[in-house]
Amino acid sequence: MTEETPVELQVPVLYPTQPRAVRLMNTIWADRTSVHDSLESKAHLRAWAGEAGLGHHEDLGEHDLGRAQALRDALRRLAADVTGDSRPHSVPEGIGAEAALAVLNEFVSHCAPVLRHGPQGGYVREWLTDGSGLQRELNLVALEGSELLTRQPPQELKACGGPGCVLYFVRDHPRREWCSAGCGNRARVARHYRRNTSSHEGPATRRGADH
């Protein structure tokens, strides 16, 4: 894929209400044909960063692309551990949990908390980070990701249970199991199909065994 390839249809932000760290993880996504990567090129990274609220960065290099991909893969590897995710294609190849943890911690090490006066009195905590441009934003995304990985029910990180889906989401309801209504519908249809197939094939299988 070249830099001239149109990217507006190749870089969906899935889903815009999810935290930025989840949206970075979800640059690996699937449709009915295959699994896709929305960070394949610098052009894709520029488009995704703009849509995900990380700012517009025109001077991105291969280093920026590599760092974004490394953080994305580390977050997905650790998310798979946290959620017990065994879906095909959801875990990046070639990176173990310890290596992923080291990558995430390296990004987070560039962030430091500070207290400031709150706009309505009292104090608020903010995070400062070194670096500039997209690298600064990625440090903050990594910090956000580290917090997501330690969330407890009911608003914990989840792997979508929809057939063929490879997305993650932070659920807003304790019974939510899918990233979207579409995945929920497909999961219910698949479950209904399996139930009906099992009920129809069971007696026939038993009759065949008797002969």
Buried (B, 14 or more C-beta within 10 A) or exposed (E): EEEEEEBEEBBBBBEEEBBBBBBBBBBBBBEEEEEBBBBBBBBBBBBBBBBBEBEEBEEBEEEBBEBBBBBBBBBBBBBBEBBEBEBEEBBBEEBEEEBBBEBBEBBBEBBEEEEEEEEEEEEEEEBEBEBEBBBBBBBBBBBBBBEBBEEEEEBBBBBBBBBBBBBBBBBEEEEBBBBBEEBBEBBEEEEEEEEEEEEEEEEEEEEEEEE
